[in-house]
Amino acid sequence: MGSILHAGASTNASAEALDEAAQTASGMSMKRPNLILFMPDEMRADSLACYGNSVTKTPNLDKLAAGGSLFKNCHVQFPVCGASRCSMLTGWPTSVRGHRSLYYFLRPEEPNLFRYLREAGYDVFWFGKNDALAAQSFASSVTYWEQGTDGRSPGATRPTDLTPGSLSMLYGPAGDRRQTSDYRLLSEAMRILERKESTKPFCIFLPLIQPHPPYTIPEDFYNMYNPSSLPALVPPGLQKKPDFHEGIRERYGLKKLSDTEFRKIRAVYYGQVSYSDWLLGELLEKLERSGRSKDTALFVMSDHGDYAGDYGLVEKWPSGLEDCLTHIPLIARVPGAKPGVVSDGMVELYDIMQTCIDLAGTQTNHTHFSRSMLPVMEGGSADKERAAFAEGGYNVYEPQCFEPGGAGGGPYAGKIGLQNEQPVMVSRSAMVRTQTHKLILRPQGQSELYSYRDDPREEHNLYGDRGTSAVEAELTMKLLKQFINTTGIAPMDKDPRDAPPFYPTRTDLPAASWQAKILD
């Protein structure tokens, strides 16, 4: 991996030419900025104050949004870590190359944003969990990397399971705010901001753990929110919900939990969100002190959301496509861009790729569907007609996608067991989300249709209702066109149509007993 401060990378073009290309792509007069991708894991958009939450305290996220751009309607391409991150780094829906599982990441023959940046002369630093690149892709894509842990620093006390007999993932408080893996990795990353050994631009990727379950956090954040004062959660047991809702509640033992306990889960989850906000505050302060805020573009986003008690569920599900799983925060502050932009147009997580490519003044050499957000950051209008798309799940004919039974236990034993014993509950799904409606199709399960004008919490499934048949047909056609236009993408390199020359090998050699004649 090399030294964290002296790591280097080759470049294919002069810095001056790339700076000029970046100015042309962005429309802003500036050198190529440094890039920081700050990525809390499993953060719902509606858990942030700047996204309308009246309870949570997220002052640093709010400050970043006020000084940059907030995208109100950003959706991920898949509700699980690995697949979502593969999409983010390629601009591909998961259907392009089948990145649908936790065991198939971006391989050397596949493109990824970080390799493009290294080839454009950036040093790329990675601090945190993977779930994106195959092991053999790191050397060509990342200058220096350091893996995180399960959220606790080595030697930290393991928190107590508060609901034994139920896989709620609700634990007691855990240690000090400066004794977590996230804080250690952030501290390492912030050293890059002070480096003097290189004038090359850098990209720092911070894929952190919080607010991913288990639901636990250092004590000063654990009790930040009073469960009884929270707004009502989306209730369990709603009609016409997919089978996995009931399956999860049964298999995890969640039916044993009271509303009070689900509220506690939500309260602790909000504490985890506020902890992530505090970490961002540490980074913002370091950017200011080092002077790097003037030449560094900062993006905050997540890979997916979390049920956090809604529908009587916890964590996430591979074929779940509710807004609480697909709708994430996306906030960006780019030097030279217009401050205070709030865009309500639909964007998708993988739009980050083309945005960073433009800022770096480089180009991709693969077909993708990422769209640059820079025009909106500069005050331009959002595309109000755009829809967001996502996929989920896997099927019995692709057993390589399932989480194997020995892959993990503890709080994840129920999740792994349920999908392997009842695979129909994790079958493929696809979603189209517009400003007013969402359609989720599940060929082997319960499809869903929601109208956000009357049902913002997705409680009333309208799929199959006569009164919404026209909307259902329109969205089905949108989804069909999306798959027609984005699947089966060919690589850029071409194979010769002629067969290669055939050179026969003699079959009469070697003669019998050649060893004795030649070697002895």
C-alpha positions, -999 to 999 in steps of 0.1 A, spaced: 0 0 0 29 24 6 32 53 29 0 72 36 17 105 30 42 96 2 20 74 -19 21 82 -56 3 74 -89 11 77 -125 -7 102 -147 -16 101 -184 -18 138 -190 -3 171 -178 -18 187 -147 -24 219 -167 -43 201 -195 -65 183 -169 -72 215 -150 -83 231 -182 -106 202 -190 -121 204 -155 -129 241 -160 -146 233 -193 -166 204 -179 -177 223 -148 -181 258 -162 -162 271 -132 -129 288 -132 -108 267 -109 -80 240 -107 -91 205 -103 -104 202 -68 -95 175 -42 -125 152 -37 -139 138 -4 -167 112 -4 -180 110 31 -203 80 32 -222 70 63 -237 35 59 -274 29 60 -285 66 65 -321 75 56 -327 109 41 -356 116 64 -334 112 94 -317 146 88 -330 179 100 -321 195 66 -344 169 50 -374 179 72 -369 158 103 -382 180 132 -365 158 159 -330 150 149 -300 173 155 -277 174 125 -261 208 126 -231 200 105 -250 184 77 -274 214 78 -244 237 76 -229 218 47 -263 219 28 -266 257 34 -232 263 19 -236 239 -9 -263 219 -27 -289 196 -12 -306 171 -35 -340 163 -19 -348 133 -40 -318 110 -44 -324 72 -46 -300 43 -47 -298 16 -73 -300 -14 -49 -309 -15 -11 -278 -35 -1 -242 -22 5 -222 -40 -22 -245 -37 -51 -253 0 -44 -216 9 -42 -208 -10 -74 -234 11 -91 -221 43 -76 -186 37 -89 -196 27 -124 -228 46 -133 -244 12 -140 -277 -2 -129 -270 -36 -112 -286 -54 -142 -258 -43 -165 -232 -68 -151 -252 -86 -123 -236 -69 -93 -265 -80 -71 -248 -96 -41 -223 -92 -13 -199 -116 -31 -194 -100 -66 -175 -67 -66 -158 -47 -94 -131 -67 -110 -100 -54 -129 -117 -58 -163 -146 -36 -151 -144 2 -148 -146 22 -116 -144 58 -106 -113 55 -85 -92 40 -113 -103 68 -136 -91 93 -109 -58 76 -104 -52 75 -142 -60 113 -142 -33 119 -117 -52 118 -84 -40 100 -53 -69 79 -40 -71 72 -3 -97 47 11 -105 46 48 -133 22 58 -152 -9 48 -150 -23 12 -182 -38 -3 -172 -23 -37 -139 -35 -52 -127 -70 -58 -94 -76 -40 -74 -77 -72 -88 -42 -82 -74 -23 -53 -38 -19 -65 -48 -2 -98 -76 19 -83 -64 30 -48 -32 46 -37 -35 37 0 -63 18 18 -71 9 54 -100 -13 64 -124 -6 92 -139 -29 118 -174 -36 130 -176 -1 145 -156 -7 177 -119 0 181 -98 -30 192 -102 -36 229 -135 -17 232 -163 -33 253 -189 -52 234 -224 -37 241 -252 -57 257 -280 -72 236 -312 -56 251 -337 -81 235 -323 -116 240 -345 -141 221 -353 -115 194 -330 -104 166 -338 -67 170 -302 -56 168 -309 -32 197 -279 -31 220 -268 -10 249 -244 20 247 -209 14 235 -178 32 247 -165 67 240 -171 87 208 -133 87 201 -129 49 206 -147 39 175 -134 25 142 -151 54 124 -133 80 145 -99 63 140 -104 61 103 -115 97 101 -85 108 120 -62 90 96 -80 105 66 -76 140 81 -39 136 81 -40 138 43 -53 173 45 -20 184 60 3 167 36 31 187 21 50 160 3 29 160 -29 11 187 -49 -11 161 -67 -49 164 -61 -63 137 -39 -96 118 -34 -105 105 0 -132 79 3 -147 75 38 -171 46 38 -179 46 75 -199 21 96 -225 43 114 -254 44 114 -255 8 103 -270 -17 129 -266 -31 154 -284 -1 170 -257 11 194 -236 42 198 -213 59 224 -233 68 255 -234 106 250 -254 100 217 -273 69 229 -298 87 250 -299 119 229 -335 112 218 -365 103 240 -383 74 224 -417 85 237 -414 120 220 -408 106 185 -435 107 158 -454 75 153 -436 48 133 -452 31 103 -471 3 119 -467 -34 111 -493 -57 97 -504 -35 68 -525 -51 40 -510 -62 6 -474 -60 18 -448 -84 4 -444 -117 22 -410 -108 36 -425 -83 60 -442 -111 79 -414 -135 73 -388 -111 89 -410 -104 119 -416 -141 124 -381 -153 119 -363 -125 138 -388 -127 167 -398 -91 162 -434 -99 170 -424 -101 207 -414 -64 207 -436 -36 218 -441 -2 202 -419 12 230 -390 -11 220 -393 -2 184 -393 35 194 -361 29 213 -346 14 181 -355 45 162 -342 68 190 -308 50 191 -307 50 153 -312 88 154 -283 89 179 -262 71 154 -271 96 127 -262 125 151 -228 108 158 -222 106 120 -230 143 119 -205 150 147 -178 131 127 -186 153 97 -182 183 119 -147 172 128 -139 169 91 -154 203 83 -133 219 111 -102 203 98 -109 214 63 -112 250 75 -81 249 97 -60 234 69 -73 258 43 -85 228 22 -121 239 22 -111 263 -6 -99 236 -30 -118 205 -19 -152 192 -31 -171 174 -4 -199 149 -10 -220 133 17 -243 104 7 -252 69 19 -255 35 2 -291 29 13 -314 34 43 -328 14 72 -362 3 84 -353 14 120 -387 2 133 -409 12 104 -434 -17 95 -421 -34 126 -389 -42 108 -352 -36 114 -321 -32 93 -328 -38 55 -339 -65 31 -323 -73 -3 -356 -70 -22 -371 -43 -1 -376 -10 -21 -395 12 3 -384 49 4 -369 43 39 -344 20 21 -339 37 -13 -342 74 -4 -308 87 9 -293 121 16 -270 137 -10 -253 169 -1 -224 184 -20 -202 215 -16 -180 223 -45 -156 253 -47 -169 279 -70 -204 265 -71 -235 284 -60 -243 280 -22 -277 272 -8 -290 252 -38 -320 230 -29 -330 207 -58 -362 187 -57 -355 169 -90 -349 132 -91 -312 121 -90 -296 88 -84 -266 78 -63 -246 68 -93 -247 104 -106 -218 110 -82 -195 92 -107 -199 116 -137 -199 146 -113 -165 136 -100 -152 128 -135 -161 163 -146 -145 179 -116 -113 159 -123 -113 170 -159 -111 135 -172 -133 111 -192 -147 76 -189 -142 49 -215 -173 28 -208 -210 33 -215 -228 44 -184 -259 62 -172 -246 86 -146 -255 123 -151 -234 152 -138 -250 172 -111 -227 202 -117 -252 222 -138 -277 221 -108 -249 230 -84 -242 261 -105 -278 272 -102 -293 254 -132 -328 238 -133 -333 202 -124 -350 177 -147 -385 175 -132 -395 147 -155 -367 124 -145 -376 92 -126 -354 71 -103 -349 33 -107 -337 6 -84 -335 -32 -83 -334 -57 -55 -332 -93 -46 -320 -124 -64 -335 -157 -75 -332 -195 -71 -314 -198 -104 -285 -176 -91 -275 -193 -59 -241 -176 -60 -259 -144 -49 -274 -158 -17 -256 -151 16 -242 -185 25 -253 -201 58 -218 -199 73 -213 -162 63 -224 -148 96 -244 -154 128 -254 -133 157 -279 -106 147 -277 -117 110 -286 -153 116 -323 -147 109 -316 -128 77 -293 -154 63 -315 -183 73 -348 -168 60 -334 -161 25 -319 -195 22 -349 -215 36 -376 -194 18 -358 -179 -13 -391 -166 -27 -390 -139 0 -358 -125 -15 -368 -128 -52 -360 -102 -77 -377 -68 -77 -375 -36 -97 -387 -1 -89 -395 31 -107 -400 63 -85 -414 95 -98 -423 127 -80 -458 114 -73 -458 76 -75 -437 45 -70 -442 11 -87 -424 -20 -75 -427 -52 -96 -420 -86 -81 -427 -114 -106 -427 -140 -78 -442 -119 -50 -464 -90 -41 -460 -60 -64 -466 -25 -50 -479 9 -61 -480 40 -40 -493 75 -44 -473 100 -24 -499 128 -26 -521 108 -3 -497 82 12 -462 96 19 -454 67 42 -463 39 18 -490 24 39 -517 17 12 -506 -6 -17 -527 4 -47 -513 -23 -70 -541 -39 -90 -567 -14 -80 -590 -4 -109 -588 33 -100 -550 35 -105 -547 12 -135 -536 40 -158 -508 51 -135 -498 14 -131 -496 10 -169 -476 42 -174 -451 32 -147 -448 -3 -160 -439 11 -194 -413 34 -179 -397 4 -162 -397 -16 -194 -381 12 -213 -354 15 -186 -345 -21 -189 -345 -20 -227 -322 10 -227 -297 0 -199 -292 -37 -200 -267 -57 -220 -241 -30 -223 -211 -40 -245 -175 -32 -236 -156 -6 -256 -129 -28 -270 -136 -48 -301 -127 -84 -311 -116 -92 -346 -142 -110 -367 -117 -132 -384 -105 -164 -367 -69 -163 -356 -44 -183 -377 -41 -220 -368 -7 -235 -365 -8 -273 -361 15 -290 -337 33 -322 -349 17 -353 -334 46 -377 -342 68 -361 -315 81 -370 -291 91 -405 -299 86 -433 -273 112 -435 -246 127 -401 -255 139 -395 -219 165 -423 -221 178 -412 -255 181 -375 -246 184 -371 -208 206 -402 -199 
